[in-house]
Amino acid sequence: MMVTVKFYATIKNVTRTPEVSIEMERGTIGDVLSILADRYGKDFREIVFNKNGQLSRNTKMLLNGTYIDYIDGLDSSASDGDTIYLFPAIGGG
């Protein structure tokens, strides 16, 4: 299957591309993140994951426009043709 991952803001700065397509067998959003972490290395991991290796609360992910927090989190199934959006949380005042 093929999934597209779109990157924004500081995450896009690390990947040096606005999006990638990943071909993989069946898997989850967590599996996609593992592939990306292997591909983009330490800087990517430091932005996306916390010290415990979980998705940082400062990183937001959408699967086809829905926050993964509202489905099965990193255990959400990835399907052929899915689009994953990965971006840092934005705050301000």
PDB file of N, CA, C and O in Angstrom:
ATOM      1  N   MET A   1       0.839  -1.177   0.000  1.00  0.00           N
ATOM      2  CA  MET A   1       0.000   0.000   0.000  1.00  0.00           C
ATOM      3  C   MET A   1       0.879   1.234   0.000  1.00  0.00           C
ATOM      4  O   MET A   1       2.063   1.166   0.330  1.00  0.00           O
ATOM      5  N   MET A   2       0.295   2.355  -0.370  1.00  0.00           N
ATOM      6  CA  MET A   2       1.015   3.622  -0.431  1.00  0.00           C
ATOM      7  C   MET A   2       0.277   4.655   0.415  1.00  0.00           C
ATOM      8  O   MET A   2      -0.926   4.857   0.256  1.00  0.00           O
ATOM      9  N   VAL A   3       1.017   5.309   1.322  1.00  0.00           N
ATOM     10  CA  VAL A   3       0.467   6.413   2.103  1.00  0.00           C
ATOM     11  C   VAL A   3       1.306   7.654   1.846  1.00  0.00           C
ATOM     12  O   VAL A   3       2.503   7.565   1.570  1.00  0.00           O
ATOM     13  N   THR A   4       0.671   8.800   1.939  1.00  0.00           N
ATOM     14  CA  THR A   4       1.352  10.083   1.776  1.00  0.00           C
ATOM     15  C   THR A   4       1.437  10.749   3.129  1.00  0.00           C
ATOM     16  O   THR A   4       0.461  10.776   3.879  1.00  0.00           O
ATOM     17  N   VAL A   5       2.610  11.292   3.446  1.00  0.00           N
ATOM     18  CA  VAL A   5       2.797  12.030   4.694  1.00  0.00           C
ATOM     19  C   VAL A   5       3.179  13.456   4.322  1.00  0.00           C
ATOM     20  O   VAL A   5       4.122  13.685   3.565  1.00  0.00           O
ATOM     21  N   LYS A   6       2.426  14.415   4.869  1.00  0.00           N
ATOM     22  CA  LYS A   6       2.694  15.833   4.629  1.00  0.00           C
ATOM     23  C   LYS A   6       3.260  16.451   5.900  1.00  0.00           C
ATOM     24  O   LYS A   6       2.740  16.239   6.995  1.00  0.00           O
ATOM     25  N   PHE A   7       4.333  17.218   5.738  1.00  0.00           N
ATOM     26  CA  PHE A   7       5.040  17.828   6.858  1.00  0.00           C
ATOM     27  C   PHE A   7       4.839  19.331   6.854  1.00  0.00           C
ATOM     28  O   PHE A   7       4.707  19.953   5.800  1.00  0.00           O
ATOM     29  N   TYR A   8       4.817  19.914   8.069  1.00  0.00           N
ATOM     30  CA  TYR A   8       4.623  21.349   8.214  1.00  0.00           C
ATOM     31  C   TYR A   8       5.611  21.939   9.211  1.00  0.00           C
ATOM     32  O   TYR A   8       6.096  21.254  10.112  1.00  0.00           O
ATOM     33  N   ALA A   9       5.899  23.231   9.028  1.00  0.00           N
ATOM     34  CA  ALA A   9       6.687  24.046   9.957  1.00  0.00           C
ATOM     35  C   ALA A   9       8.050  23.403  10.252  1.00  0.00           C
ATOM     36  O   ALA A   9       8.762  23.014   9.327  1.00  0.00           O
ATOM     37  N   THR A  10       8.413  23.292  11.528  1.00  0.00           N
ATOM     38  CA  THR A  10       9.748  22.809  11.894  1.00  0.00           C
ATOM     39  C   THR A  10       9.976  21.364  11.456  1.00  0.00           C
ATOM     40  O   THR A  10      11.113  20.973  11.190  1.00  0.00           O
ATOM     41  N   ILE A  11       8.929  20.581  11.380  1.00  0.00           N
ATOM     42  CA  ILE A  11       9.100  19.195  10.930  1.00  0.00           C
ATOM     43  C   ILE A  11       9.489  19.190   9.447  1.00  0.00           C
ATOM     44  O   ILE A  11      10.334  18.398   9.029  1.00  0.00           O
ATOM     45  N   LYS A  12       8.884  20.056   8.669  1.00  0.00           N
ATOM     46  CA  LYS A  12       9.250  20.173   7.258  1.00  0.00           C
ATOM     47  C   LYS A  12      10.696  20.651   7.108  1.00  0.00           C
ATOM     48  O   LYS A  12      11.385  20.254   6.169  1.00  0.00           O
ATOM     49  N   ASN A  13      11.155  21.498   8.025  1.00  0.00           N
ATOM     50  CA  ASN A  13      12.551  21.946   7.984  1.00  0.00           C
ATOM     51  C   ASN A  13      13.509  20.779   8.174  1.00  0.00           C
ATOM     52  O   ASN A  13      14.569  20.737   7.548  1.00  0.00           O
ATOM     53  N   VAL A  14      13.146  19.841   9.026  1.00  0.00           N
ATOM     54  CA  VAL A  14      13.998  18.673   9.284  1.00  0.00           C
ATOM     55  C   VAL A  14      13.986  17.704   8.099  1.00  0.00           C
ATOM     56  O   VAL A  14      15.031  17.186   7.705  1.00  0.00           O
ATOM     57  N   THR A  15      12.820  17.465   7.543  1.00  0.00           N
ATOM     58  CA  THR A  15      12.719  16.502   6.438  1.00  0.00           C
ATOM     59  C   THR A  15      13.187  17.101   5.116  1.00  0.00           C
ATOM     60  O   THR A  15      13.526  16.374   4.182  1.00  0.00           O
ATOM     61  N   ARG A  16      13.204  18.429   5.043  1.00  0.00           N
ATOM     62  CA  ARG A  16      13.603  19.160   3.836  1.00  0.00           C
ATOM     63  C   ARG A  16      12.717  18.846   2.631  1.00  0.00           C
ATOM     64  O   ARG A  16      13.147  18.952   1.483  1.00  0.00           O
ATOM     65  N   THR A  17      11.477  18.461   2.913  1.00  0.00           N
ATOM     66  CA  THR A  17      10.496  18.220   1.867  1.00  0.00           C
ATOM     67  C   THR A  17       9.108  18.418   2.457  1.00  0.00           C
ATOM     68  O   THR A  17       8.902  18.146   3.640  1.00  0.00           O
ATOM     69  N   PRO A  18       8.157  18.883   1.663  1.00  0.00           N
ATOM     70  CA  PRO A  18       6.812  19.072   2.201  1.00  0.00           C
ATOM     71  C   PRO A  18       6.011  17.774   2.317  1.00  0.00           C
ATOM     72  O   PRO A  18       5.042  17.707   3.073  1.00  0.00           O
ATOM     73  N   GLU A  19       6.410  16.754   1.574  1.00  0.00           N
ATOM     74  CA  GLU A  19       5.682  15.482   1.671  1.00  0.00           C
ATOM     75  C   GLU A  19       6.499  14.336   1.103  1.00  0.00           C
ATOM     76  O   GLU A  19       7.401  14.528   0.287  1.00  0.00           O
ATOM     77  N   VAL A  20       6.157  13.139   1.558  1.00  0.00           N
ATOM     78  CA  VAL A  20       6.752  11.910   1.038  1.00  0.00           C
ATOM     79  C   VAL A  20       5.652  10.878   0.853  1.00  0.00           C
ATOM     80  O   VAL A  20       4.607  10.938   1.500  1.00  0.00           O
ATOM     81  N   SER A  21       5.901   9.946  -0.028  1.00  0.00           N
ATOM     82  CA  SER A  21       5.032   8.779  -0.182  1.00  0.00           C
ATOM     83  C   SER A  21       5.787   7.584   0.353  1.00  0.00           C
ATOM     84  O   SER A  21       6.968   7.396   0.062  1.00  0.00           O
ATOM     85  N   ILE A  22       5.101   6.785   1.133  1.00  0.00           N
ATOM     86  CA  ILE A  22       5.725   5.606   1.740  1.00  0.00           C
ATOM     87  C   ILE A  22       4.982   4.372   1.275  1.00  0.00           C
ATOM     88  O   ILE A  22       3.764   4.265   1.419  1.00  0.00           O
ATOM     89  N   GLU A  23       5.738   3.445   0.716  1.00  0.00           N
ATOM     90  CA  GLU A  23       5.159   2.171   0.327  1.00  0.00           C
ATOM     91  C   GLU A  23       5.478   1.168   1.419  1.00  0.00           C
ATOM     92  O   GLU A  23       6.626   1.036   1.845  1.00  0.00           O
ATOM     93  N   MET A  24       4.454   0.465   1.864  1.00  0.00           N
ATOM     94  CA  MET A  24       4.636  -0.497   2.946  1.00  0.00           C
ATOM     95  C   MET A  24       3.555  -1.556   2.870  1.00  0.00           C
ATOM     96  O   MET A  24       2.537  -1.393   2.197  1.00  0.00           O
ATOM     97  N   GLU A  25       3.804  -2.635   3.572  1.00  0.00           N
ATOM     98  CA  GLU A  25       2.759  -3.641   3.730  1.00  0.00           C
ATOM     99  C   GLU A  25       1.747  -3.066   4.710  1.00  0.00           C
ATOM    100  O   GLU A  25       1.820  -1.882   5.039  1.00  0.00           O
ATOM    101  N   ARG A  26       0.849  -3.839   5.162  1.00  0.00           N
ATOM    102  CA  ARG A  26      -0.129  -3.379   6.141  1.00  0.00           C
ATOM    103  C   ARG A  26       0.578  -2.788   7.351  1.00  0.00           C
ATOM    104  O   ARG A  26       1.694  -3.187   7.685  1.00  0.00           O
ATOM    105  N   GLY A  27      -0.076  -1.837   8.004  1.00  0.00           N
ATOM    106  CA  GLY A  27       0.555  -1.251   9.171  1.00  0.00           C
ATOM    107  C   GLY A  27      -0.315  -0.210   9.836  1.00  0.00           C
ATOM    108  O   GLY A  27      -1.473   0.003   9.477  1.00  0.00           O
ATOM    109  N   THR A  28       0.294   0.434  10.823  1.00  0.00           N
ATOM    110  CA  THR A  28      -0.388   1.444  11.625  1.00  0.00           C
ATOM    111  C   THR A  28       0.304   2.796  11.437  1.00  0.00           C
ATOM    112  O   THR A  28       1.348   2.899  10.793  1.00  0.00           O
ATOM    113  N   ILE A  29      -0.300   3.806  12.010  1.00  0.00           N
ATOM    114  CA  ILE A  29       0.318   5.126  12.011  1.00  0.00           C
ATOM    115  C   ILE A  29       1.657   5.070  12.746  1.00  0.00           C
ATOM    116  O   ILE A  29       2.616   5.726  12.340  1.00  0.00           O
ATOM    117  N   GLY A  30       1.721   4.300  13.810  1.00  0.00           N
ATOM    118  CA  GLY A  30       2.980   4.118  14.534  1.00  0.00           C
ATOM    119  C   GLY A  30       4.061   3.508  13.654  1.00  0.00           C
ATOM    120  O   GLY A  30       5.228   3.887  13.749  1.00  0.00           O
ATOM    121  N   ASP A  31       3.678   2.563  12.797  1.00  0.00           N
ATOM    122  CA  ASP A  31       4.638   1.966  11.865  1.00  0.00           C
ATOM    123  C   ASP A  31       5.161   3.008  10.877  1.00  0.00           C
ATOM    124  O   ASP A  31       6.347   3.024  10.548  1.00  0.00           O
ATOM    125  N   VAL A  32       4.273   3.869  10.414  1.00  0.00           N
ATOM    126  CA  VAL A  32       4.682   4.945   9.503  1.00  0.00           C
ATOM    127  C   VAL A  32       5.682   5.857  10.206  1.00  0.00           C
ATOM    128  O   VAL A  32       6.697   6.228   9.617  1.00  0.00           O
ATOM    129  N   LEU A  33       5.410   6.220  11.454  1.00  0.00           N
ATOM    130  CA  LEU A  33       6.341   7.072  12.205  1.00  0.00           C
ATOM    131  C   LEU A  33       7.699   6.405  12.384  1.00  0.00           C
ATOM    132  O   LEU A  33       8.730   7.076  12.326  1.00  0.00           O
ATOM    133  N   SER A  34       7.711   5.104  12.600  1.00  0.00           N
ATOM    134  CA  SER A  34       8.986   4.377  12.733  1.00  0.00           C
ATOM    135  C   SER A  34       9.800   4.458  11.447  1.00  0.00           C
ATOM    136  O   SER A  34      11.012   4.667  11.486  1.00  0.00           O
ATOM    137  N   ILE A  35       9.137   4.294  10.318  1.00  0.00           N
ATOM    138  CA  ILE A  35       9.813   4.413   9.024  1.00  0.00           C
ATOM    139  C   ILE A  35      10.390   5.812   8.859  1.00  0.00           C
ATOM    140  O   ILE A  35      11.532   5.976   8.427  1.00  0.00           O
ATOM    141  N   LEU A  36       9.591   6.820   9.205  1.00  0.00           N
ATOM    142  CA  LEU A  36      10.055   8.205   9.086  1.00  0.00           C
ATOM    143  C   LEU A  36      11.218   8.494  10.026  1.00  0.00           C
ATOM    144  O   LEU A  36      12.162   9.187   9.644  1.00  0.00           O
ATOM    145  N   ALA A  37      11.165   7.976  11.246  1.00  0.00           N
ATOM    146  CA  ALA A  37      12.249   8.189  12.208  1.00  0.00           C
ATOM    147  C   ALA A  37      13.542   7.557  11.699  1.00  0.00           C
ATOM    148  O   ALA A  37      14.615   8.139  11.853  1.00  0.00           O
ATOM    149  N   ASP A  38      13.450   6.382  11.099  1.00  0.00           N
ATOM    150  CA  ASP A  38      14.640   5.743  10.530  1.00  0.00           C
ATOM    151  C   ASP A  38      15.183   6.560   9.360  1.00  0.00           C
ATOM    152  O   ASP A  38      16.396   6.687   9.192  1.00  0.00           O
ATOM    153  N   ARG A  39      14.293   7.102   8.568  1.00  0.00           N
ATOM    154  CA  ARG A  39      14.689   7.865   7.374  1.00  0.00           C
ATOM    155  C   ARG A  39      15.305   9.216   7.736  1.00  0.00           C
ATOM    156  O   ARG A  39      16.304   9.615   7.138  1.00  0.00           O
ATOM    157  N   TYR A  40      14.722   9.925   8.706  1.00  0.00           N
ATOM    158  CA  TYR A  40      15.136  11.302   8.985  1.00  0.00           C
ATOM    159  C   TYR A  40      15.990  11.474  10.239  1.00  0.00           C
ATOM    160  O   TYR A  40      16.515  12.561  10.479  1.00  0.00           O
ATOM    161  N   GLY A  41      16.137  10.429  11.035  1.00  0.00           N
ATOM    162  CA  GLY A  41      17.118  10.428  12.107  1.00  0.00           C
ATOM    163  C   GLY A  41      16.810  11.226  13.357  1.00  0.00           C
ATOM    164  O   GLY A  41      15.659  11.520  13.681  1.00  0.00           O
ATOM    165  N   LYS A  42      17.888  11.563  14.044  1.00  0.00           N
ATOM    166  CA  LYS A  42      17.837  12.149  15.391  1.00  0.00           C
ATOM    167  C   LYS A  42      17.014  13.438  15.459  1.00  0.00           C
ATOM    168  O   LYS A  42      16.194  13.592  16.364  1.00  0.00           O
ATOM    169  N   ASP A  43      17.217  14.350  14.534  1.00  0.00           N
ATOM    170  CA  ASP A  43      16.495  15.623  14.588  1.00  0.00           C
ATOM    171  C   ASP A  43      14.992  15.412  14.486  1.00  0.00           C
ATOM    172  O   ASP A  43      14.219  16.078  15.174  1.00  0.00           O
ATOM    173  N   PHE A  44      14.578  14.492  13.633  1.00  0.00           N
ATOM    174  CA  PHE A  44      13.158  14.163  13.490  1.00  0.00           C
ATOM    175  C   PHE A  44      12.627  13.576  14.801  1.00  0.00           C
ATOM    176  O   PHE A  44      11.579  13.989  15.298  1.00  0.00           O
ATOM    177  N   ARG A  45      13.358  12.619  15.346  1.00  0.00           N
ATOM    178  CA  ARG A  45      12.927  11.980  16.607  1.00  0.00           C
ATOM    179  C   ARG A  45      12.782  12.997  17.731  1.00  0.00           C
ATOM    180  O   ARG A  45      11.827  12.936  18.505  1.00  0.00           O
ATOM    181  N   GLU A  46      13.725  13.935  17.825  1.00  0.00           N
ATOM    182  CA  GLU A  46      13.688  14.921  18.902  1.00  0.00           C
ATOM    183  C   GLU A  46      12.475  15.837  18.808  1.00  0.00           C
ATOM    184  O   GLU A  46      11.964  16.289  19.833  1.00  0.00           O
ATOM    185  N   ILE A  47      12.013  16.113  17.616  1.00  0.00           N
ATOM    186  CA  ILE A  47      10.833  16.968  17.441  1.00  0.00           C
ATOM    187  C   ILE A  47       9.540  16.181  17.653  1.00  0.00           C
ATOM    188  O   ILE A  47       8.608  16.669  18.292  1.00  0.00           O
ATOM    189  N   VAL A  48       9.490  14.982  17.121  1.00  0.00           N
ATOM    190  CA  VAL A  48       8.233  14.226  17.061  1.00  0.00           C
ATOM    191  C   VAL A  48       7.954  13.414  18.321  1.00  0.00           C
ATOM    192  O   VAL A  48       6.794  13.266  18.706  1.00  0.00           O
ATOM    193  N   PHE A  49       8.985  12.888  18.967  1.00  0.00           N
ATOM    194  CA  PHE A  49       8.788  11.993  20.110  1.00  0.00           C
ATOM    195  C   PHE A  49       9.224  12.641  21.419  1.00  0.00           C
ATOM    196  O   PHE A  49      10.068  13.537  21.432  1.00  0.00           O
ATOM    197  N   ASN A  50       8.634  12.173  22.524  1.00  0.00           N
ATOM    198  CA  ASN A  50       9.088  12.617  23.843  1.00  0.00           C
ATOM    199  C   ASN A  50      10.225  11.706  24.312  1.00  0.00           C
ATOM    200  O   ASN A  50      10.661  10.822  23.576  1.00  0.00           O
ATOM    201  N   LYS A  51      10.698  11.924  25.531  1.00  0.00           N
ATOM    202  CA  LYS A  51      11.828  11.146  26.057  1.00  0.00           C
ATOM    203  C   LYS A  51      11.503   9.663  26.228  1.00  0.00           C
ATOM    204  O   LYS A  51      12.407   8.828  26.277  1.00  0.00           O
ATOM    205  N   ASN A  52      10.209   9.337  26.318  1.00  0.00           N
ATOM    206  CA  ASN A  52       9.790   7.943  26.480  1.00  0.00           C
ATOM    207  C   ASN A  52       9.515   7.246  25.150  1.00  0.00           C
ATOM    208  O   ASN A  52       9.077   6.096  25.128  1.00  0.00           O
ATOM    209  N   GLY A  53       9.772   7.938  24.045  1.00  0.00           N
ATOM    210  CA  GLY A  53       9.556   7.353  22.737  1.00  0.00           C
ATOM    211  C   GLY A  53       8.114   7.389  22.257  1.00  0.00           C
ATOM    212  O   GLY A  53       7.772   6.777  21.245  1.00  0.00           O
ATOM    213  N   GLN A  54       7.272   8.107  22.988  1.00  0.00           N
ATOM    214  CA  GLN A  54       5.877   8.283  22.586  1.00  0.00           C
ATOM    215  C   GLN A  54       5.745   9.564  21.779  1.00  0.00           C
ATOM    216  O   GLN A  54       6.630  10.419  21.814  1.00  0.00           O
ATOM    217  N   LEU A  55       4.650   9.697  21.059  1.00  0.00           N
ATOM    218  CA  LEU A  55       4.405  10.913  20.309  1.00  0.00           C
ATOM    219  C   LEU A  55       4.376  12.096  21.278  1.00  0.00           C
ATOM    220  O   LEU A  55       3.647  12.080  22.270  1.00  0.00           O
ATOM    221  N   SER A  56       5.168  13.111  20.980  1.00  0.00           N
ATOM    222  CA  SER A  56       5.225  14.297  21.831  1.00  0.00           C
ATOM    223  C   SER A  56       3.872  14.993  21.866  1.00  0.00           C
ATOM    224  O   SER A  56       3.159  15.024  20.863  1.00  0.00           O
ATOM    225  N   ARG A  57       3.523  15.543  23.008  1.00  0.00           N
ATOM    226  CA  ARG A  57       2.263  16.291  23.090  1.00  0.00           C
ATOM    227  C   ARG A  57       2.336  17.564  22.264  1.00  0.00           C
ATOM    228  O   ARG A  57       1.318  18.212  22.020  1.00  0.00           O
ATOM    229  N   ASN A  58       3.556  17.925  21.829  1.00  0.00           N
ATOM    230  CA  ASN A  58       3.745  19.095  20.979  1.00  0.00           C
ATOM    231  C   ASN A  58       3.698  18.756  19.490  1.00  0.00           C
ATOM    232  O   ASN A  58       3.898  19.629  18.645  1.00  0.00           O
ATOM    233  N   THR A  59       3.436  17.500  19.176  1.00  0.00           N
ATOM    234  CA  THR A  59       3.317  17.062  17.787  1.00  0.00           C
ATOM    235  C   THR A  59       1.888  16.611  17.544  1.00  0.00           C
ATOM    236  O   THR A  59       1.329  15.844  18.328  1.00  0.00           O
ATOM    237  N   LYS A  60       1.310  17.083  16.474  1.00  0.00           N
ATOM    238  CA  LYS A  60      -0.066  16.715  16.124  1.00  0.00           C
ATOM    239  C   LYS A  60      -0.064  15.936  14.825  1.00  0.00           C
ATOM    240  O   LYS A  60       0.698  16.230  13.904  1.00  0.00           O
ATOM    241  N   MET A  61      -0.940  14.927  14.768  1.00  0.00           N
ATOM    242  CA  MET A  61      -1.067  14.103  13.569  1.00  0.00           C
ATOM    243  C   MET A  61      -2.530  13.956  13.202  1.00  0.00           C
ATOM    244  O   MET A  61      -3.393  13.750  14.055  1.00  0.00           O
ATOM    245  N   LEU A  62      -2.779  14.066  11.923  1.00  0.00           N
ATOM    246  CA  LEU A  62      -4.123  13.825  11.397  1.00  0.00           C
ATOM    247  C   LEU A  62      -4.028  12.687  10.389  1.00  0.00           C
ATOM    248  O   LEU A  62      -3.049  12.569   9.651  1.00  0.00           O
ATOM    249  N   LEU A  63      -5.046  11.865  10.372  1.00  0.00           N
ATOM    250  CA  LEU A  63      -5.178  10.797   9.387  1.00  0.00           C
ATOM    251  C   LEU A  63      -6.399  11.136   8.551  1.00  0.00           C
ATOM    252  O   LEU A  63      -7.531  11.080   9.031  1.00  0.00           O
ATOM    253  N   ASN A  64      -6.161  11.485   7.306  1.00  0.00           N
ATOM    254  CA  ASN A  64      -7.247  11.883   6.405  1.00  0.00           C
ATOM    255  C   ASN A  64      -8.117  12.985   7.007  1.00  0.00           C
ATOM    256  O   ASN A  64      -9.337  12.988   6.843  1.00  0.00           O
ATOM    257  N   GLY A  65      -7.468  13.926   7.710  1.00  0.00           N
ATOM    258  CA  GLY A  65      -8.172  15.080   8.253  1.00  0.00           C
ATOM    259  C   GLY A  65      -8.736  14.903   9.648  1.00  0.00           C
ATOM    260  O   GLY A  65      -9.350  15.831  10.174  1.00  0.00           O
ATOM    261  N   THR A  66      -8.551  13.741  10.271  1.00  0.00           N
ATOM    262  CA  THR A  66      -9.052  13.491  11.628  1.00  0.00           C
ATOM    263  C   THR A  66      -7.870  13.312  12.578  1.00  0.00           C
ATOM    264  O   THR A  66      -6.964  12.524  12.308  1.00  0.00           O
ATOM    265  N   TYR A  67      -7.884  14.051  13.699  1.00  0.00           N
ATOM    266  CA  TYR A  67      -6.828  13.868  14.692  1.00  0.00           C
ATOM    267  C   TYR A  67      -6.776  12.403  15.122  1.00  0.00           C
ATOM    268  O   TYR A  67      -7.807  11.792  15.403  1.00  0.00           O
ATOM    269  N   ILE A  68      -5.570  11.850  15.169  1.00  0.00           N
ATOM    270  CA  ILE A  68      -5.449  10.436  15.553  1.00  0.00           C
ATOM    271  C   ILE A  68      -5.900  10.220  16.990  1.00  0.00           C
ATOM    272  O   ILE A  68      -6.263   9.104  17.362  1.00  0.00           O
ATOM    273  N   ASP A  69      -5.881  11.281  17.809  1.00  0.00           N
ATOM    274  CA  ASP A  69      -6.358  11.167  19.193  1.00  0.00           C
ATOM    275  C   ASP A  69      -7.826  10.757  19.244  1.00  0.00           C
ATOM    276  O   ASP A  69      -8.270  10.159  20.225  1.00  0.00           O
ATOM    277  N   TYR A  70      -8.580  11.074  18.197  1.00  0.00           N
ATOM    278  CA  TYR A  70     -10.009  10.770  18.162  1.00  0.00           C
ATOM    279  C   TYR A  70     -10.311   9.398  17.547  1.00  0.00           C
ATOM    280  O   TYR A  70     -11.463   8.964  17.512  1.00  0.00           O
ATOM    281  N   ILE A  71      -9.277   8.731  17.071  1.00  0.00           N
ATOM    282  CA  ILE A  71      -9.464   7.360  16.579  1.00  0.00           C
ATOM    283  C   ILE A  71      -8.638   6.450  17.473  1.00  0.00           C
ATOM    284  O   ILE A  71      -8.871   6.432  18.682  1.00  0.00           O
ATOM    285  N   ASP A  72      -7.705   5.710  16.952  1.00  0.00           N
ATOM    286  CA  ASP A  72      -6.946   4.772  17.780  1.00  0.00           C
ATOM    287  C   ASP A  72      -5.509   5.206  18.016  1.00  0.00           C
ATOM    288  O   ASP A  72      -4.643   4.362  18.244  1.00  0.00           O
ATOM    289  N   GLY A  73      -5.240   6.501  17.966  1.00  0.00           N
ATOM    290  CA  GLY A  73      -3.891   6.999  18.207  1.00  0.00           C
ATOM    291  C   GLY A  73      -2.895   6.386  17.248  1.00  0.00           C
ATOM    292  O   GLY A  73      -3.190   6.212  16.066  1.00  0.00           O
ATOM    293  N   LEU A  74      -1.714   6.056  17.751  1.00  0.00           N
ATOM    294  CA  LEU A  74      -0.680   5.461  16.913  1.00  0.00           C
ATOM    295  C   LEU A  74      -1.040   4.054  16.454  1.00  0.00           C
ATOM    296  O   LEU A  74      -0.407   3.519  15.544  1.00  0.00           O
ATOM    297  N   ASP A  75      -2.043   3.456  17.068  1.00  0.00           N
ATOM    298  CA  ASP A  75      -2.510   2.130  16.646  1.00  0.00           C
ATOM    299  C   ASP A  75      -3.534   2.197  15.518  1.00  0.00           C
ATOM    300  O   ASP A  75      -4.017   1.162  15.059  1.00  0.00           O
ATOM    301  N   SER A  76      -3.867   3.398  15.071  1.00  0.00           N
ATOM    302  CA  SER A  76      -4.807   3.555  13.957  1.00  0.00           C
ATOM    303  C   SER A  76      -4.236   2.877  12.719  1.00  0.00           C
ATOM    304  O   SER A  76      -3.052   3.021  12.416  1.00  0.00           O
ATOM    305  N   SER A  77      -5.067   2.148  12.015  1.00  0.00           N
ATOM    306  CA  SER A  77      -4.627   1.445  10.814  1.00  0.00           C
ATOM    307  C   SER A  77      -4.393   2.424   9.676  1.00  0.00           C
ATOM    308  O   SER A  77      -5.172   3.352   9.458  1.00  0.00           O
ATOM    309  N   ALA A  78      -3.307   2.198   8.961  1.00  0.00           N
ATOM    310  CA  ALA A  78      -3.033   2.955   7.738  1.00  0.00           C
ATOM    311  C   ALA A  78      -3.522   2.107   6.564  1.00  0.00           C
ATOM    312  O   ALA A  78      -3.326   0.892   6.534  1.00  0.00           O
ATOM    313  N   SER A  79      -4.156   2.764   5.607  1.00  0.00           N
ATOM    314  CA  SER A  79      -4.699   2.079   4.438  1.00  0.00           C
ATOM    315  C   SER A  79      -4.156   2.715   3.167  1.00  0.00           C
ATOM    316  O   SER A  79      -3.696   3.857   3.172  1.00  0.00           O
ATOM    317  N   ASP A  80      -4.217   1.962   2.090  1.00  0.00           N
ATOM    318  CA  ASP A  80      -3.749   2.459   0.808  1.00  0.00           C
ATOM    319  C   ASP A  80      -4.463   3.760   0.447  1.00  0.00           C
ATOM    320  O   ASP A  80      -5.689   3.849   0.513  1.00  0.00           O
ATOM    321  N   GLY A  81      -3.682   4.761   0.068  1.00  0.00           N
ATOM    322  CA  GLY A  81      -4.246   6.048  -0.328  1.00  0.00           C
ATOM    323  C   GLY A  81      -4.436   7.042   0.802  1.00  0.00           C
ATOM    324  O   GLY A  81      -4.843   8.177   0.554  1.00  0.00           O
ATOM    325  N   ASP A  82      -4.149   6.644   2.049  1.00  0.00           N
ATOM    326  CA  ASP A  82      -4.300   7.556   3.179  1.00  0.00           C
ATOM    327  C   ASP A  82      -3.315   8.714   3.085  1.00  0.00           C
ATOM    328  O   ASP A  82      -2.245   8.600   2.488  1.00  0.00           O
ATOM    329  N   THR A  83      -3.709   9.835   3.692  1.00  0.00           N
ATOM    330  CA  THR A  83      -2.822  10.979   3.845  1.00  0.00           C
ATOM    331  C   THR A  83      -2.695  11.276   5.329  1.00  0.00           C
ATOM    332  O   THR A  83      -3.688  11.403   6.045  1.00  0.00           O
ATOM    333  N   ILE A  84      -1.455  11.384   5.772  1.00  0.00           N
ATOM    334  CA  ILE A  84      -1.139  11.682   7.165  1.00  0.00           C
ATOM    335  C   ILE A  84      -0.513  13.075   7.195  1.00  0.00           C
ATOM    336  O   ILE A  84       0.391  13.377   6.416  1.00  0.00           O
ATOM    337  N   TYR A  85      -1.001  13.912   8.098  1.00  0.00           N
ATOM    338  CA  TYR A  85      -0.492  15.269   8.264  1.00  0.00           C
ATOM    339  C   TYR A  85       0.244  15.323   9.590  1.00  0.00           C
ATOM    340  O   TYR A  85      -0.292  14.912  10.619  1.00  0.00           O
ATOM    341  N   LEU A  86       1.473  15.829   9.568  1.00  0.00           N
ATOM    342  CA  LEU A  86       2.315  15.838  10.758  1.00  0.00           C
ATOM    343  C   LEU A  86       2.831  17.256  10.971  1.00  0.00           C
ATOM    344  O   LEU A  86       3.513  17.816  10.113  1.00  0.00           O
ATOM    345  N   PHE A  87       2.497  17.833  12.134  1.00  0.00           N
ATOM    346  CA  PHE A  87       2.890  19.208  12.376  1.00  0.00           C
ATOM    347  C   PHE A  87       3.055  19.487  13.863  1.00  0.00           C
ATOM    348  O   PHE A  87       2.453  18.809  14.695  1.00  0.00           O
ATOM    349  N   PRO A  88       3.878  20.494  14.202  1.00  0.00           N
ATOM    350  CA  PRO A  88       4.025  20.861  15.604  1.00  0.00           C
ATOM    351  C   PRO A  88       2.793  21.624  16.079  1.00  0.00           C
ATOM    352  O   PRO A  88       2.134  22.316  15.304  1.00  0.00           O
ATOM    353  N   ALA A  89       2.501  21.483  17.360  1.00  0.00           N
ATOM    354  CA  ALA A  89       1.399  22.254  17.945  1.00  0.00           C
ATOM    355  C   ALA A  89       1.749  23.733  17.851  1.00  0.00           C
ATOM    356  O   ALA A  89       2.914  24.117  17.962  1.00  0.00           O
ATOM    357  N   ILE A  90       0.748  24.538  17.651  1.00  0.00           N
ATOM    358  CA  ILE A  90       0.962  25.979  17.532  1.00  0.00           C
ATOM    359  C   ILE A  90       0.262  26.656  18.706  1.00  0.00           C
ATOM    360  O   ILE A  90      -0.912  26.398  18.974  1.00  0.00           O
ATOM    361  N   GLY A  91       0.974  27.502  19.383  1.00  0.00           N
ATOM    362  CA  GLY A  91       0.380  28.203  20.511  1.00  0.00           C
ATOM    363  C   GLY A  91       0.675  29.689  20.397  1.00  0.00           C
ATOM    364  O   GLY A  91       1.474  30.126  19.568  1.00  0.00           O
ATOM    365  N   GLY A  92       0.048  30.406  21.200  1.00  0.00           N
ATOM    366  CA  GLY A  92       0.289  31.842  21.180  1.00  0.00           C
ATOM    367  C   GLY A  92      -0.693  32.560  22.054  1.00  0.00           C
ATOM    368  O   GLY A  92      -1.459  31.947  22.797  1.00  0.00           O
ATOM    369  N   GLY A  93      -0.667  33.799  21.963  1.00  0.00           N
ATOM    370  CA  GLY A  93      -1.555  34.575  22.792  1.00  0.00           C
ATOM    371  C   GLY A  93      -1.909  35.884  22.173  1.00  0.00           C
ATOM    372  O   GLY A  93      -2.661  36.661  22.762  1.00  0.00           O
TER     373      GLY A  93
END
